[in-house]
Structure formats: structure tokens, C-alpha cells
Amino acid sequence: MAQVVIKLGDDISTDVIYPGRYMATVLPSETPQYAFSDMTDFNSKLKSKQIPAGSVIVGGKNFGCGSSREQAVSTLKGHELVIVAPGFARIFLQNGINLGLRTVVCPTIEASEGDDLEFTNDEIVNKTSGKRFAIEPLPKARQAIIDAGGLIAYTRKLLVAKSA
């Protein structure tokens, strides 16, 4: 079970997730400190580890729109957050897959901050409201990359299996 730590609206851009003024910082080990830095209360909770790994951000339509900056994904991956939204911007979703960020497409999700969510292979159960919401699964190849921890880990796994 995972708790919703913030609910955001539609069209959350990569500049909201990882502001452009921090683009000089690109190392995945350093980017998490700047997650949602203009949302100071939320950023403070992330930086002080008040938000546990596996916590959920619920977004609206077109989550991750804007620039193609990979840091917007690495900053979220660094906190091991789960992102649930009705839809994702195409490049953000691909960057998320490549870095192993858990992204869940759920067109009808209804959840508020503090709600407890349970994930199955085909639905999300909002344990707080008792409602169920269908998930649109990613293609199996893309899900395999996320499950492996990202494209590099997935490629390593394939190479090891091939050499064995």
C-alpha cells in the first residue's frame, strides 16, 4: 500500500518538476534535492526524507510536458516516487521508462493527498474511498525495462543472460 503525498493538476511541466535554473546539475545523485523546488513545503519534505520511498504523486493529464530534460525524471526517481496520472507527455514517459521510474497510466484516477492506494496488475484500489480504477498497462517490453530498473540495468541483464 502506498500513500498519496501530493495531488497535482493537468499539464505539470518539467520546469515545475525540475526548474531550468538547476540544469547545471545533471548527476542523478544530485538532482533529487531540486524536485519541485518552487513548491517549497513539498520540496522540504522530500529533502528531509519525510516522504518515504514508494509514495505516490497523482498528476493530471499531460504530466511531464515541456522540455525533454531527463533531470525531471531523475529527480523523481531519486526519491523512488510512483507517479500516477491519466496521461504523460511522450518524452517524459520514455525518459521515465529509460530511468526505471514507476509511472502508472490511470485515466480515471480519483485520489487526494493522504489517500492510501493499492496497486494490482490491472487496477488501483483507493483504500480510503473504496473505489477502483483501471490501469492502462504499458507494453510488455517497456514494463520490463522499468521492472529491471531502467534501460541500462535491462541491457546488462540481457547481456549477462546471453553470455551465460
C-alpha positions in Angstrom: 0.0 0.0 0.0 1.2 3.5 -0.8 0.1 6.9 0.3 -0.7 9.9 -2.0 1.7 12.6 -0.9 0.5 15.3 -3.3 -2.1 15.8 -5.9 -1.3 18.0 -8.9 -3.3 19.3 -11.8 -3.1 18.9 -15.6 0.0 20.0 -17.6 2.6 19.8 -14.9 5.7 20.7 -16.9 9.3 19.5 -16.4 10.1 23.1 -15.3 7.8 22.6 -12.3 9.3 19.2 -11.5 12.9 20.3 -12.1 13.4 24.0 -12.7 15.6 25.0 -15.6 17.9 27.1 -13.3 19.3 23.9 -11.9 20.3 22.5 -15.3 24.0 22.8 -14.5 23.3 19.9 -12.0 22.8 16.8 -14.0 24.1 13.9 -11.9 21.2 11.6 -10.8 22.7 11.6 -7.3 22.4 15.4 -7.0 19.2 16.2 -8.9 16.7 14.9 -6.2 17.4 17.9 -4.0 15.7 20.1 -6.6 12.5 18.2 -7.0 9.6 20.7 -7.1 11.9 23.3 -5.6 9.5 26.1 -6.2 6.9 24.2 -4.1 8.9 24.9 -1.0 6.9 22.9 1.5 6.8 19.8 -0.7 10.5 20.1 -1.6 11.4 20.5 2.1 9.5 17.3 2.9 11.3 15.4 0.2 14.8 16.7 1.1 14.2 15.9 4.8 13.1 12.4 4.0 9.6 12.9 5.5 8.2 11.2 2.4 9.0 7.5 2.2 10.1 5.7 -1.0 7.1 4.3 -2.8 4.9 7.3 -2.0 2.6 8.4 -4.8 2.3 11.7 -6.7 -1.1 11.9 -8.5 -0.9 14.1 -11.6 -3.4 15.2 -14.2 -3.4 14.9 -17.9 -0.1 15.5 -19.8 2.2 15.1 -16.8 5.8 16.0 -17.6 5.0 18.2 -20.6 7.5 20.9 -21.7 11.2 20.3 -22.3 12.7 16.9 -22.7 15.1 17.3 -19.8 15.9 13.9 -18.3 16.6 15.5 -14.9 12.8 15.9 -14.3 12.7 12.1 -14.2 15.9 11.5 -12.3 14.8 13.9 -9.6 11.6 11.8 -9.0 13.5 8.5 -9.4 16.0 9.7 -6.7 13.1 9.8 -4.2 11.7 6.5 -5.5 8.3 8.1 -6.1 5.4 6.5 -8.0 3.7 8.8 -10.5 0.0 8.1 -11.3 -1.7 10.2 -14.0 -4.3 9.9 -16.6 -1.6 10.6 -19.2 2.0 11.5 -19.6 3.9 13.7 -22.1 5.5 11.3 -24.6 9.1 12.3 -23.9 8.7 12.3 -20.1 7.2 8.8 -20.3 10.1 7.5 -22.4 12.6 9.1 -20.1 10.8 7.5 -17.1 11.0 4.1 -18.7 14.7 4.6 -19.6 15.5 5.5 -15.9 13.1 3.0 -14.3 10.7 5.5 -12.8 7.4 3.8 -11.9 4.8 5.5 -14.0 1.2 4.3 -14.0 -1.3 5.4 -16.6 -4.8 5.5 -15.0 -7.3 7.6 -17.0 -10.0 7.8 -14.3 -7.9 8.0 -11.1 -9.6 9.8 -8.2 -7.3 10.3 -5.2 -6.5 13.0 -2.8 -3.5 13.8 -0.6 -3.4 11.3 2.3 -5.4 8.5 0.4 -4.0 5.0 0.6 -3.6 3.2 -2.8 -3.2 -0.4 -3.5 -1.8 -1.4 -6.9 -2.5 -4.6 -8.8 -1.5 -5.5 -12.3 -4.7 -4.1 -13.8 -6.1 -1.6 -11.3 -5.6 0.8 -8.5 -7.8 0.4 -5.4 -8.2 3.6 -3.4 -8.5 2.0 0.0 -9.6 5.4 1.5 -12.6 5.8 -0.8 -13.2 2.1 -1.7 -13.2 3.0 -5.4 -11.3 1.0 -8.1 -9.7 2.4 -11.2 -8.4 0.5 -14.3 -4.8 0.9 -15.3 -3.7 1.2 -18.9 -0.7 -1.2 -18.9 2.5 -0.2 -20.7 3.6 -2.5 -23.5 5.4 -5.6 -22.0 8.8 -4.5 -23.4 8.6 -1.1 -21.8 7.4 -2.5 -18.5 10.3 -5.0 -18.5 12.7 -2.1 -18.7 11.0 -0.3 -15.7 11.0 -3.6 -13.7 14.7 -4.1 -14.4 15.4 -0.6 -13.0 15.9 1.2 -16.3 17.4 0.7 -19.7 21.0 0.3 -18.6 20.0 -2.3 -16.0 17.8 -4.0 -18.5 20.6 -4.2 -21.1 23.0 -5.5 -18.6 20.5 -8.2 -17.6 20.2 -9.2 -21.3 23.9 -9.3 -21.8 24.5 -11.4 -18.7 21.8 -13.8 -19.8 23.2 -14.0 -23.3 26.7 -14.8 -22.1 25.6 -17.5 -19.7 
